[in-house]
Amino acid sequence: MDKNLYGLLSTLYRRVRKLYPDEGDKLLRELAFWEVISALRGPDEDSVMVHGEEMSTTDLKHYTTARLRAILGMSEDRSSYCCDVNSNPLSDEEIVRRNRLLDACSMHFSTHFKDAMVTLRGLGYPVPAKELDFHARKPEELGEVNK
C-alpha cells in the first residue's frame, strides 16, 4: 500500500470510482470523496464549549482527523505528515468523549466527519463498527452499528 498522502488519496479515489462507476451517479462519487477529504481538514475551531467549559479541540482532532488518517493508511512513523495519526481503535470512553466534542463543534465539521466514517466503511476501509455510534453519551449506551 502506498503510504504517502498523494498515494493514499489516489487509492481512496480509485475505491470511490469503483463503487460509483462513470455510468453511475457522478454526484454520489464526488460527494463520497469530498466528505472524506473535508473531514481530513479537521474542525475550524480551536476550542469548543462543553457543559459551559471551554475545551481545546486537540482531543477532538485526535479522535476524528487522526483516526481518519490511520484508517486511510497513514502510519505514525511518517513525520513528513506533520500531524497526529491515531492508529488505536477508540475505547468506549473515547467514543463518548468524541461524541460530546462533536456535539459542541460546528455542525459543518461534525457532518463531514460522520459521513466520512460511514463512507470509508462502505469502501472497505477498516472502520470499527463501534466507532460509527455517534449517539452514545455514556459508555453503557454504546452499541455496534452496522452501516
N, CA, C and O atoms as a GROMACS GRO file, in nm:
protein
  588
    1MET      N    1   0.085  -0.119   0.000
    1MET     CA    2   0.000   0.000   0.000
    1MET      C    3   0.088   0.124   0.000
    1MET      O    4   0.189   0.130   0.071
    2ASP      N    5   0.050   0.222  -0.079
    2ASP     CA    6   0.123   0.347  -0.088
    2ASP      C    7   0.099   0.429   0.039
    2ASP      O    8  -0.016   0.448   0.079
    3LYS      N    9   0.206   0.477   0.102
    3LYS     CA   10   0.192   0.546   0.230
    3LYS      C   11   0.202   0.698   0.222
    3LYS      O   12   0.182   0.765   0.323
    4ASN      N   13   0.234   0.753   0.104
    4ASN     CA   14   0.238   0.899   0.100
    4ASN      C   15   0.097   0.954   0.080
    4ASN      O   16   0.008   0.882   0.035
    5LEU      N   17   0.079   1.079   0.112
    5LEU     CA   18  -0.055   1.138   0.109
    5LEU      C   19  -0.118   1.130  -0.029
    5LEU      O   20  -0.235   1.095  -0.041
    6TYR      N   21  -0.042   1.161  -0.132
    6TYR     CA   22  -0.096   1.154  -0.267
    6TYR      C   23  -0.142   1.012  -0.299
    6TYR      O   24  -0.249   0.992  -0.356
    7GLY      N   25  -0.061   0.914  -0.264
    7GLY     CA   26  -0.095   0.775  -0.290
    7GLY      C   27  -0.218   0.730  -0.214
    7GLY      O   28  -0.302   0.658  -0.268
    8LEU      N   29  -0.229   0.773  -0.089
    8LEU     CA   30  -0.346   0.736  -0.009
    8LEU      C   31  -0.474   0.797  -0.064
    8LEU      O   32  -0.578   0.731  -0.068
    9LEU      N   33  -0.468   0.922  -0.106
    9LEU     CA   34  -0.586   0.986  -0.163
    9LEU      C   35  -0.619   0.928  -0.301
    9LEU      O   36  -0.736   0.919  -0.338
   10SER      N   37  -0.517   0.890  -0.377
   10SER     CA   38  -0.541   0.825  -0.506
   10SER      C   39  -0.610   0.691  -0.487
   10SER      O   40  -0.702   0.657  -0.561
   11THR      N   41  -0.566   0.616  -0.388
   11THR     CA   42  -0.630   0.488  -0.357
   11THR      C   43  -0.775   0.509  -0.316
   11THR      O   44  -0.864   0.436  -0.359
   12LEU      N   45  -0.798   0.610  -0.233
   12LEU     CA   46  -0.935   0.643  -0.192
   12LEU      C   47  -1.019   0.675  -0.315
   12LEU      O   48  -1.131   0.624  -0.328
   13TYR      N   49  -0.968   0.757  -0.404
   13TYR     CA   50  -1.047   0.796  -0.521
   13TYR      C   51  -1.073   0.675  -0.612
   13TYR      O   52  -1.182   0.664  -0.669
   14ARG      N   53  -0.976   0.585  -0.626
   14ARG     CA   54  -0.998   0.463  -0.706
   14ARG      C   55  -1.109   0.378  -0.645
   14ARG      O   56  -1.192   0.323  -0.718
   15ARG      N   57  -1.111   0.366  -0.512
   15ARG     CA   58  -1.217   0.290  -0.446
   15ARG      C   59  -1.353   0.354  -0.466
   15ARG      O   60  -1.453   0.286  -0.489
   16VAL      N   61  -1.356   0.487  -0.458
   16VAL     CA   62  -1.482   0.559  -0.479
   16VAL      C   63  -1.530   0.538  -0.623
   16VAL      O   64  -1.649   0.514  -0.645
   17ARG      N   65  -1.439   0.548  -0.721
   17ARG     CA   66  -1.477   0.529  -0.861
   17ARG      C   67  -1.527   0.387  -0.887
   17ARG      O   68  -1.615   0.366  -0.970
   18LYS      N   69  -1.470   0.290  -0.816
   18LYS     CA   70  -1.515   0.151  -0.832
   18LYS      C   71  -1.658   0.135  -0.778
   18LYS      O   72  -1.741   0.067  -0.839
   19LEU      N   73  -1.685   0.199  -0.665
   19LEU     CA   74  -1.818   0.191  -0.606
   19LEU      C   75  -1.920   0.269  -0.688
   19LEU      O   76  -2.034   0.225  -0.704
   20TYR      N   77  -1.878   0.384  -0.741
   20TYR     CA   78  -1.966   0.469  -0.822
   20TYR      C   79  -1.901   0.488  -0.960
   20TYR      O   80  -1.838   0.590  -0.985
   21PRO      N   81  -1.918   0.390  -1.050
   21PRO     CA   82  -1.853   0.399  -1.182
   21PRO      C   83  -1.906   0.515  -1.266
   21PRO      O   84  -2.008   0.577  -1.233
   22ASP      N   85  -1.835   0.543  -1.376
   22ASP     CA   86  -1.870   0.656  -1.463
   22ASP      C   87  -2.016   0.653  -1.507
   22ASP      O   88  -2.080   0.758  -1.516
   23GLU      N   89  -2.068   0.534  -1.536
   23GLU     CA   90  -2.206   0.529  -1.584
   23GLU      C   91  -2.306   0.549  -1.470
   23GLU      O   92  -2.427   0.558  -1.494
   24GLY      N   93  -2.257   0.555  -1.348
   24GLY     CA   94  -2.343   0.577  -1.233
   24GLY      C   95  -2.362   0.725  -1.205
   24GLY      O   96  -2.344   0.809  -1.293
   25ASP      N   97  -2.398   0.754  -1.085
   25ASP     CA   98  -2.426   0.891  -1.045
   25ASP      C   99  -2.295   0.961  -1.007
   25ASP      O  100  -2.238   0.933  -0.901
   26LYS      N  101  -2.248   1.050  -1.092
   26LYS     CA  102  -2.122   1.121  -1.069
   26LYS      C  103  -2.128   1.203  -0.940
   26LYS      O  104  -2.028   1.217  -0.870
   27LEU      N  105  -2.245   1.257  -0.908
   27LEU     CA  106  -2.260   1.337  -0.787
   27LEU      C  107  -2.231   1.254  -0.662
   27LEU      O  108  -2.165   1.302  -0.570
   28LEU      N  109  -2.279   1.131  -0.657
   28LEU     CA  110  -2.250   1.043  -0.542
   28LEU      C  111  -2.102   1.015  -0.530
   28LEU      O  112  -2.047   1.013  -0.420
   29ARG      N  113  -2.036   0.993  -0.643
   29ARG     CA  114  -1.891   0.966  -0.643
   29ARG      C  115  -1.816   1.087  -0.588
   29ARG      O  116  -1.730   1.072  -0.500
   30GLU      N  117  -1.847   1.204  -0.638
   30GLU     CA  118  -1.776   1.324  -0.594
   30GLU      C  119  -1.807   1.355  -0.447
   30GLU      O  120  -1.719   1.398  -0.373
   31LEU      N  121  -1.931   1.334  -0.406
   31LEU     CA  122  -1.970   1.360  -0.268
   31LEU      C  123  -1.896   1.267  -0.172
   31LEU      O  124  -1.851   1.311  -0.066
   32ALA      N  125  -1.884   1.140  -0.206
   32ALA     CA  126  -1.815   1.044  -0.120
   32ALA      C  127  -1.669   1.086  -0.099
   32ALA      O  128  -1.619   1.085   0.013
   33PHE      N  129  -1.603   1.124  -0.206
   33PHE     CA  130  -1.464   1.168  -0.197
   33PHE      C  131  -1.454   1.298  -0.118
   33PHE      O  132  -1.366   1.314  -0.033
   34TRP      N  133  -1.545   1.391  -0.145
   34TRP     CA  134  -1.546   1.521  -0.079
   34TRP      C  135  -1.564   1.507   0.072
   34TRP      O  136  -1.498   1.577   0.148
   35GLU      N  137  -1.654   1.419   0.115
   35GLU     CA  138  -1.678   1.402   0.260
   35GLU      C  139  -1.550   1.364   0.331
   35GLU      O  140  -1.519   1.418   0.438
   36VAL      N  141  -1.474   1.272   0.273
   36VAL     CA  142  -1.351   1.226   0.339
   36VAL      C  143  -1.245   1.335   0.340
   36VAL      O  144  -1.185   1.362   0.444
   37ILE      N  145  -1.221   1.398   0.227
   37ILE     CA  146  -1.114   1.499   0.227
   37ILE      C  147  -1.153   1.621   0.310
   37ILE      O  148  -1.066   1.686   0.368
   38SER      N  149  -1.282   1.651   0.318
   38SER     CA  150  -1.326   1.763   0.404
   38SER      C  151  -1.306   1.729   0.550
   38SER      O  152  -1.264   1.815   0.629
   39ALA      N  153  -1.336   1.606   0.588
   39ALA     CA  154  -1.318   1.565   0.728
   39ALA      C  155  -1.170   1.561   0.765
   39ALA      O  156  -1.135   1.589   0.880
   40LEU      N  157  -1.084   1.527   0.671
   40LEU     CA  158  -0.941   1.525   0.699
   40LEU      C  159  -0.887   1.663   0.734
   40LEU      O  160  -0.785   1.676   0.802
   41ARG      N  161  -0.955   1.764   0.687
   41ARG     CA  162  -0.913   1.902   0.717
   41ARG      C  163  -0.926   1.933   0.865
   41ARG      O  164  -0.849   2.013   0.919
   42GLY      N  165  -1.023   1.872   0.931
   42GLY     CA  166  -1.041   1.892   1.073
   42GLY      C  167  -1.136   2.008   1.103
   42GLY      O  168  -1.176   2.081   1.013
   43PRO      N  169  -1.169   2.023   1.230
   43PRO     CA  170  -1.260   2.131   1.270
   43PRO      C  171  -1.191   2.267   1.259
   43PRO      O  172  -1.070   2.278   1.274
   44ASP      N  173  -1.271   2.368   1.232
   44ASP     CA  174  -1.215   2.504   1.221
   44ASP      C  175  -1.186   2.566   1.357
   44ASP      O  176  -1.098   2.650   1.370
   45GLU      N  177  -1.262   2.523   1.457
   45GLU     CA  178  -1.248   2.584   1.590
   45GLU      C  179  -1.119   2.538   1.660
   45GLU      O  180  -1.072   2.426   1.641
   46ASP      N  181  -1.064   2.629   1.740
   46ASP     CA  182  -0.951   2.593   1.827
   46ASP      C  183  -1.002   2.546   1.963
   46ASP      O  184  -0.932   2.475   2.034
   47SER      N  185  -1.124   2.587   1.997
   47SER     CA  186  -1.183   2.544   2.123
   47SER      C  187  -1.335   2.538   2.106
   47SER      O  188  -1.392   2.600   2.016
   48VAL      N  189  -1.398   2.460   2.194
   48VAL     CA  190  -1.544   2.446   2.194
   48VAL      C  191  -1.594   2.454   2.337
   48VAL      O  192  -1.519   2.432   2.432
   49MET      N  193  -1.722   2.485   2.352
   49MET     CA  194  -1.783   2.490   2.485
   49MET      C  195  -1.856   2.358   2.512
   49MET      O  196  -1.947   2.321   2.438
   50VAL      N  197  -1.816   2.290   2.618
   50VAL     CA  198  -1.880   2.164   2.658
   50VAL      C  199  -1.928   2.182   2.801
   50VAL      O  200  -1.849   2.197   2.893
   51HIS      N  201  -2.060   2.181   2.818
   51HIS     CA  202  -2.121   2.200   2.950
   51HIS      C  203  -2.068   2.324   3.020
   51HIS      O  204  -2.036   2.322   3.139
   52GLY      N  205  -2.058   2.435   2.944
   52GLY     CA  206  -2.015   2.562   3.000
   52GLY      C  207  -1.865   2.575   3.019
   52GLY      O  208  -1.819   2.677   3.070
   53GLU      N  209  -1.789   2.475   2.980
   53GLU     CA  210  -1.644   2.479   2.996
   53GLU      C  211  -1.578   2.486   2.859
   53GLU      O  212  -1.608   2.407   2.770
   54GLU      N  213  -1.488   2.582   2.842
   54GLU     CA  214  -1.416   2.593   2.716
   54GLU      C  215  -1.309   2.486   2.710
   54GLU      O  216  -1.228   2.472   2.802
   55MET      N  217  -1.309   2.409   2.600
   55MET     CA  218  -1.214   2.299   2.585
   55MET      C  219  -1.143   2.311   2.450
   55MET      O  220  -1.204   2.350   2.350
   56SER      N  221  -1.015   2.278   2.450
   56SER     CA  222  -0.938   2.276   2.327
   56SER      C  223  -0.991   2.167   2.234
   56SER      O  224  -1.045   2.066   2.282
   57THR      N  225  -0.977   2.186   2.106
   57THR     CA  226  -1.019   2.082   2.011
   57THR      C  227  -0.908   1.980   1.983
   57THR      O  228  -0.921   1.898   1.892
   58THR      N  229  -0.800   1.986   2.060
   58THR     CA  230  -0.692   1.890   2.041
   58THR      C  231  -0.742   1.747   2.054
   58THR      O  232  -0.709   1.663   1.970
   59ASP      N  233  -0.820   1.717   2.157
   59ASP     CA  234  -0.874   1.581   2.174
   59ASP      C  235  -0.968   1.546   2.059
   59ASP      O  236  -0.964   1.434   2.008
   60LEU      N  237  -1.051   1.640   2.017
   60LEU     CA  238  -1.144   1.616   1.907
   60LEU      C  239  -1.065   1.577   1.781
   60LEU      O  240  -1.102   1.483   1.711
   61LYS      N  241  -0.959   1.650   1.754
   61LYS     CA  242  -0.877   1.620   1.636
   61LYS      C  243  -0.813   1.482   1.649
   61LYS      O  244  -0.802   1.409   1.550
   62HIS      N  245  -0.772   1.445   1.770
   62HIS     CA  246  -0.711   1.313   1.791
   62HIS      C  247  -0.813   1.201   1.770
   62HIS      O  248  -0.779   1.095   1.719
   63TYR      N  249  -0.938   1.225   1.808
   63TYR     CA  250  -1.044   1.124   1.795
   63TYR      C  251  -1.109   1.123   1.658
   63TYR      O  252  -1.181   1.028   1.626
   64THR      N  253  -1.085   1.224   1.576
   64THR     CA  254  -1.152   1.231   1.446
   64THR      C  255  -1.051   1.231   1.332
   64THR      O  256  -1.031   1.128   1.267
   65THR      N  257  -0.987   1.342   1.306
   65THR     CA  258  -0.898   1.350   1.190
   65THR      C  259  -0.779   1.256   1.204
   65THR      O  260  -0.735   1.198   1.104
   66ALA      N  261  -0.725   1.240   1.323
   66ALA     CA  262  -0.613   1.148   1.342
   66ALA      C  263  -0.656   1.003   1.319
   66ALA      O  264  -0.578   0.923   1.268
   67ARG      N  265  -0.779   0.971   1.358
   67ARG     CA  266  -0.833   0.836   1.330
   67ARG      C  267  -0.854   0.816   1.181
   67ARG      O  268  -0.821   0.711   1.127
   68LEU      N  269  -0.908   0.918   1.113
   68LEU     CA  270  -0.928   0.907   0.968
   68LEU      C  271  -0.796   0.882   0.896
   68LEU      O  272  -0.789   0.800   0.805
   69ARG      N  273  -0.692   0.953   0.938
   69ARG     CA  274  -0.561   0.935   0.874
   69ARG      C  275  -0.514   0.790   0.888
   69ARG      O  276  -0.466   0.731   0.792
   70ALA      N  277  -0.529   0.734   1.007
   70ALA     CA  278  -0.486   0.596   1.030
   70ALA      C  279  -0.571   0.498   0.948
   70ALA      O  280  -0.518   0.404   0.889
   71ILE      N  281  -0.702   0.520   0.945
   71ILE     CA  282  -0.792   0.432   0.870
   71ILE      C  283  -0.758   0.434   0.722
   71ILE      O  284  -0.768   0.331   0.654
   72LEU      N  285  -0.718   0.549   0.671
   72LEU     CA  286  -0.677   0.560   0.530
   72LEU      C  287  -0.543   0.494   0.503
   72LEU      O  288  -0.511   0.465   0.388
   73GLY      N  289  -0.464   0.470   0.607
   73GLY     CA  290  -0.337   0.401   0.589
   73GLY      C  291  -0.214   0.480   0.626
   73GLY      O  292  -0.103   0.429   0.609
   74MET      N  293  -0.229   0.603   0.674
   74MET     CA  294  -0.112   0.677   0.720
   74MET      C  295  -0.057   0.609   0.844
   74MET      O  296  -0.132   0.560   0.928
   75SER      N  297   0.074   0.606   0.854
   75SER     CA  298   0.133   0.544   0.972
   75SER      C  299   0.193   0.650   1.062
   75SER      O  300   0.228   0.760   1.018
   76GLU      N  301   0.202   0.615   1.190
   76GLU     CA  302   0.251   0.710   1.290
   76GLU      C  303   0.397   0.746   1.270
   76GLU      O  304   0.442   0.850   1.318
   77ASP      N  305   0.472   0.662   1.200
   77ASP     CA  306   0.615   0.686   1.185
   77ASP      C  307   0.648   0.780   1.068
   77ASP      O  308   0.765   0.798   1.036
   78ARG      N  309   0.548   0.837   1.006
   78ARG     CA  310   0.569   0.927   0.893
   78ARG      C  311   0.573   1.071   0.942
   78ARG      O  312   0.470   1.139   0.944
   79SER      N  313   0.690   1.118   0.981
   79SER     CA  314   0.700   1.253   1.034
   79SER      C  315   0.673   1.359   0.928
   79SER      O  316   0.648   1.475   0.960
   80SER      N  317   0.679   1.320   0.801
   80SER     CA  318   0.654   1.418   0.695
   80SER      C  319   0.510   1.466   0.693
   80SER      O  320   0.480   1.568   0.630
   81TYR      N  321   0.418   1.396   0.760
   81TYR     CA  322   0.280   1.440   0.762
   81TYR      C  323   0.260   1.559   0.856
   81TYR      O  324   0.165   1.636   0.840
   82CYS      N  325   0.348   1.574   0.954
   82CYS     CA  326   0.339   1.686   1.049
   82CYS      C  327   0.202   1.692   1.117
   82CYS      O  328   0.150   1.800   1.143
   83CYS      N  329   0.147   1.577   1.146
   83CYS     CA  330   0.016   1.575   1.210
   83CYS      C  331  -0.001   1.445   1.287
   83CYS      O  332   0.072   1.348   1.268
   84ASP      N  333  -0.099   1.447   1.373
   84ASP     CA  334  -0.130   1.334   1.458
   84ASP      C  335  -0.193   1.221   1.377
   84ASP      O  336  -0.277   1.246   1.290
   85VAL      N  337  -0.153   1.097   1.405
   85VAL     CA  338  -0.213   0.978   1.347
   85VAL      C  339  -0.248   0.887   1.464
   85VAL      O  340  -0.160   0.851   1.542
   86ASN      N  341  -0.375   0.851   1.476
   86ASN     CA  342  -0.422   0.768   1.588
   86ASN      C  343  -0.459   0.630   1.536
   86ASN      O  344  -0.571   0.609   1.488
   87SER      N  345  -0.365   0.535   1.545
   87SER     CA  346  -0.384   0.401   1.492
   87SER      C  347  -0.465   0.309   1.583
   87SER      O  348  -0.505   0.201   1.542
   88ASN      N  349  -0.488   0.351   1.705
   88ASN     CA  350  -0.560   0.266   1.800
   88ASN      C  351  -0.710   0.289   1.792
   88ASN      O  352  -0.755   0.403   1.796
   89PRO      N  353  -0.788   0.180   1.780
   89PRO     CA  354  -0.934   0.198   1.785
   89PRO      C  355  -0.971   0.270   1.914
   89PRO      O  356  -0.908   0.250   2.018
   90LEU      N  357  -1.074   0.354   1.907
   90LEU     CA  358  -1.114   0.431   2.024
   90LEU      C  359  -1.177   0.340   2.129
   90LEU      O  360  -1.251   0.247   2.096
   91SER      N  361  -1.147   0.368   2.255
   91SER     CA  362  -1.212   0.297   2.366
   91SER      C  363  -1.354   0.350   2.379
   91SER      O  364  -1.389   0.452   2.320
   92ASP      N  365  -1.436   0.281   2.457
   92ASP     CA  366  -1.574   0.327   2.479
   92ASP      C  367  -1.575   0.469   2.534
   92ASP      O  368  -1.656   0.551   2.492
   93GLU      N  369  -1.486   0.498   2.630
   93GLU     CA  370  -1.482   0.631   2.690
   93GLU      C  371  -1.440   0.736   2.588
   93GLU      O  372  -1.492   0.848   2.589
   94GLU      N  373  -1.346   0.700   2.499
   94GLU     CA  374  -1.302   0.796   2.397
   94GLU      C  375  -1.413   0.822   2.294
   94GLU      O  376  -1.427   0.935   2.247
   95ILE      N  377  -1.490   0.720   2.261
   95ILE     CA  378  -1.601   0.740   2.167
   95ILE      C  379  -1.704   0.835   2.228
   95ILE      O  380  -1.754   0.925   2.160
   96VAL      N  381  -1.735   0.815   2.355
   96VAL     CA  382  -1.831   0.903   2.422
   96VAL      C  383  -1.777   1.046   2.427
   96VAL      O  384  -1.851   1.141   2.401
   97ARG      N  385  -1.650   1.062   2.460
   97ARG     CA  386  -1.590   1.196   2.464
   97ARG      C  387  -1.590   1.258   2.325
   97ARG      O  388  -1.622   1.376   2.309
   98ARG      N  389  -1.556   1.178   2.224
   98ARG     CA  390  -1.560   1.228   2.085
   98ARG      C  391  -1.700   1.276   2.050
   98ARG      O  392  -1.716   1.383   1.991
   99ASN      N  393  -1.801   1.198   2.086
   99ASN     CA  394  -1.939   1.236   2.054
   99ASN      C  395  -1.978   1.367   2.120
   99ASN      O  396  -2.044   1.451   2.058
  100ARG      N  397  -1.938   1.385   2.244
  100ARG     CA  398  -1.969   1.511   2.314
  100ARG      C  399  -1.898   1.628   2.249
  100ARG      O  400  -1.955   1.736   2.235
  101LEU      N  401  -1.774   1.607   2.209
  101LEU     CA  402  -1.699   1.713   2.142
  101LEU      C  403  -1.758   1.742   2.003
  101LEU      O  404  -1.762   1.858   1.961
  102LEU      N  405  -1.802   1.639   1.933
  102LEU     CA  406  -1.866   1.660   1.803
  102LEU      C  407  -1.995   1.741   1.819
  102LEU      O  408  -2.027   1.824   1.734
  103ASP      N  409  -2.068   1.717   1.929
  103ASP     CA  410  -2.189   1.794   1.955
  103ASP      C  411  -2.157   1.942   1.973
  103ASP      O  412  -2.236   2.029   1.937
  104ALA      N  413  -2.040   1.970   2.029
  104ALA     CA  414  -2.003   2.107   2.063
  104ALA      C  415  -1.937   2.182   1.947
  104ALA      O  416  -1.935   2.305   1.946
  105CYS      N  417  -1.883   2.110   1.852
  105CYS     CA  418  -1.814   2.178   1.741
  105CYS      C  419  -1.916   2.215   1.633
  105CYS      O  420  -2.035   2.188   1.647
  106SER      N  421  -1.869   2.275   1.527
  106SER     CA  422  -1.959   2.317   1.419
  106SER      C  423  -2.026   2.195   1.355
  106SER      O  424  -1.965   2.089   1.340
  107MET      N  425  -2.152   2.213   1.319
  107MET     CA  426  -2.225   2.106   1.252
  107MET      C  427  -2.158   2.074   1.118
  107MET      O  428  -2.165   1.960   1.071
  108HIS      N  429  -2.096   2.172   1.059
  108HIS     CA  430  -2.028   2.154   0.931
  108HIS      C  431  -1.922   2.044   0.941
  108HIS      O  432  -1.924   1.949   0.862
  109PHE      N  433  -1.831   2.055   1.037
  109PHE     CA  434  -1.728   1.953   1.052
  109PHE      C  435  -1.789   1.821   1.100
  109PHE      O  436  -1.755   1.714   1.048
  110SER      N  437  -1.876   1.828   1.196
  110SER     CA  438  -1.938   1.708   1.252
  110SER      C  439  -2.003   1.623   1.143
  110SER      O  440  -1.987   1.501   1.141
  111THR      N  441  -2.076   1.687   1.055
  111THR     CA  442  -2.144   1.615   0.947
  111THR      C  443  -2.044   1.554   0.850
  111THR      O  444  -2.059   1.438   0.811
  112HIS      N  445  -1.942   1.630   0.811
  112HIS     CA  446  -1.838   1.575   0.722
  112HIS      C  447  -1.772   1.453   0.786
  112HIS      O  448  -1.750   1.352   0.719
  113PHE      N  449  -1.738   1.462   0.914
  113PHE     CA  450  -1.670   1.352   0.981
  113PHE      C  451  -1.758   1.227   0.984
  113PHE      O  452  -1.713   1.118   0.948
  114LYS      N  453  -1.881   1.242   1.027
  114LYS     CA  454  -1.972   1.126   1.037
  114LYS      C  455  -1.993   1.062   0.899
  114LYS      O  456  -1.988   0.940   0.885
  115ASP      N  457  -2.016   1.145   0.800
  115ASP     CA  458  -2.036   1.092   0.664
  115ASP      C  459  -1.909   1.026   0.612
  115ASP      O  460  -1.916   0.924   0.542
  116ALA      N  461  -1.793   1.082   0.645
  116ALA     CA  462  -1.666   1.023   0.602
  116ALA      C  463  -1.646   0.885   0.662
  116ALA      O  464  -1.602   0.793   0.593
  117MET      N  465  -1.677   0.870   0.789
  117MET     CA  466  -1.660   0.739   0.854
  117MET      C  467  -1.751   0.634   0.790
  117MET      O  468  -1.708   0.522   0.764
  118VAL      N  469  -1.874   0.670   0.765
  118VAL     CA  470  -1.968   0.577   0.702
  118VAL      C  471  -1.921   0.545   0.559
  118VAL      O  472  -1.927   0.430   0.516
  119THR      N  473  -1.875   0.646   0.487
  119THR     CA  474  -1.824   0.626   0.351
  119THR      C  475  -1.705   0.532   0.350
  119THR      O  476  -1.700   0.439   0.269
  120LEU      N  477  -1.610   0.556   0.439
  120LEU     CA  478  -1.490   0.471   0.443
  120LEU      C  479  -1.525   0.326   0.476
  120LEU      O  480  -1.469   0.233   0.416
  121ARG      N  481  -1.616   0.306   0.567
  121ARG     CA  482  -1.658   0.168   0.598
  121ARG      C  483  -1.722   0.104   0.475
  121ARG      O  484  -1.696  -0.012   0.445
  122GLY      N  485  -1.805   0.179   0.404
  122GLY     CA  486  -1.868   0.128   0.282
  122GLY      C  487  -1.769   0.097   0.172
  122GLY      O  488  -1.795   0.013   0.086
  123LEU      N  489  -1.654   0.165   0.174
  123LEU     CA  490  -1.550   0.141   0.074
  123LEU      C  491  -1.455   0.029   0.115
  123LEU      O  492  -1.360  -0.002   0.043
  124GLY      N  493  -1.479  -0.032   0.230
  124GLY     CA  494  -1.397  -0.144   0.274
  124GLY      C  495  -1.278  -0.108   0.361
  124GLY      O  496  -1.194  -0.193   0.388
  125TYR      N  497  -1.270   0.017   0.405
  125TYR     CA  498  -1.163   0.056   0.496
  125TYR      C  499  -1.193   0.000   0.635
  125TYR      O  500  -1.309  -0.025   0.668
  126PRO      N  501  -1.090  -0.020   0.717
  126PRO     CA  502  -1.108  -0.083   0.849
  126PRO      C  503  -1.164   0.012   0.956
  126PRO      O  504  -1.094   0.050   1.049
  127VAL      N  505  -1.290   0.049   0.941
  127VAL     CA  506  -1.357   0.136   1.038
  127VAL      C  507  -1.428   0.045   1.139
  127VAL      O  508  -1.521  -0.027   1.102
  128PRO      N  509  -1.386   0.048   1.266
  128PRO     CA  510  -1.456  -0.034   1.366
  128PRO      C  511  -1.603   0.007   1.376
  128PRO      O  512  -1.635   0.126   1.384
  129ALA      N  513  -1.691  -0.092   1.376
  129ALA     CA  514  -1.835  -0.064   1.380
  129ALA      C  515  -1.872   0.023   1.498
  129ALA      O  516  -1.957   0.111   1.487
  130LYS      N  517  -1.809   0.000   1.611
  130LYS     CA  518  -1.842   0.077   1.731
  130LYS      C  519  -1.814   0.226   1.714
  130LYS      O  520  -1.881   0.309   1.773
  131GLU      N  521  -1.714   0.259   1.632
  131GLU     CA  522  -1.680   0.400   1.611
  131GLU      C  523  -1.781   0.471   1.522
  131GLU      O  524  -1.773   0.592   1.502
  132LEU      N  525  -1.878   0.396   1.468
  132LEU     CA  526  -1.986   0.457   1.391
  132LEU      C  527  -2.105   0.495   1.478
  132LEU      O  528  -2.205   0.547   1.428
  133ASP      N  529  -2.094   0.471   1.608
  133ASP     CA  530  -2.200   0.511   1.702
  133ASP      C  531  -2.175   0.656   1.741
  133ASP      O  532  -2.087   0.685   1.822
  134PHE      N  533  -2.253   0.745   1.683
  134PHE     CA  534  -2.236   0.888   1.709
  134PHE      C  535  -2.339   0.940   1.809
  134PHE      O  536  -2.346   1.060   1.833
  135HIS      N  537  -2.418   0.850   1.867
  135HIS     CA  538  -2.526   0.892   1.955
  135HIS      C  539  -2.499   0.868   2.104
  135HIS      O  540  -2.556   0.937   2.188
  136ALA      N  541  -2.414   0.772   2.136
  136ALA     CA  542  -2.390   0.738   2.277
  136ALA      C  543  -2.327   0.854   2.352
  136ALA      O  544  -2.232   0.916   2.304
  137ARG      N  545  -2.380   0.883   2.470
  137ARG     CA  546  -2.324   0.987   2.557
  137ARG      C  547  -2.270   0.927   2.686
  137ARG      O  548  -2.215   0.998   2.770
  138LYS      N  549  -2.288   0.795   2.702
  138LYS     CA  550  -2.234   0.719   2.814
  138LYS      C  551  -2.180   0.588   2.758
  138LYS      O  552  -2.238   0.534   2.663
  139PRO      N  553  -2.071   0.534   2.815
  139PRO     CA  554  -2.016   0.409   2.762
  139PRO      C  555  -2.118   0.295   2.754
  139PRO      O  556  -2.115   0.215   2.661
  140GLU      N  557  -2.208   0.288   2.851
  140GLU     CA  558  -2.306   0.178   2.852
  140GLU      C  559  -2.410   0.193   2.740
  140GLU      O  560  -2.485   0.098   2.714
  141GLU      N  561  -2.417   0.307   2.676
  141GLU     CA  562  -2.511   0.328   2.565
  141GLU      C  563  -2.453   0.282   2.432
  141GLU      O  564  -2.525   0.274   2.332
  142LEU      N  565  -2.324   0.253   2.430
  142LEU     CA  566  -2.258   0.216   2.304
  142LEU      C  567  -2.305   0.081   2.252
  142LEU      O  568  -2.322  -0.015   2.328
  143GLY      N  569  -2.324   0.076   2.126
  143GLY     CA  570  -2.356  -0.049   2.059
  143GLY      C  571  -2.284  -0.049   1.927
  143GLY      O  572  -2.244   0.056   1.878
  144GLU      N  573  -2.268  -0.165   1.868
  144GLU     CA  574  -2.204  -0.170   1.738
  144GLU      C  575  -2.308  -0.135   1.631
  144GLU      O  576  -2.421  -0.183   1.632
  145VAL      N  577  -2.266  -0.051   1.540
  145VAL     CA  578  -2.355  -0.004   1.435
  145VAL      C  579  -2.312  -0.072   1.306
  145VAL      O  580  -2.194  -0.071   1.272
  146ASN      N  581  -2.403  -0.129   1.236
  146ASN     CA  582  -2.372  -0.191   1.107
  146ASN      C  583  -2.433  -0.109   0.997
  146ASN      O  584  -2.552  -0.121   0.968
  147LYS      N  585  -2.352  -0.024   0.935
  147LYS     CA  586  -2.398   0.060   0.825
  147LYS      C  587  -2.332   0.017   0.699
  147LYS      O  588  -2.357   0.075   0.593
   0.00000   0.00000   0.00000
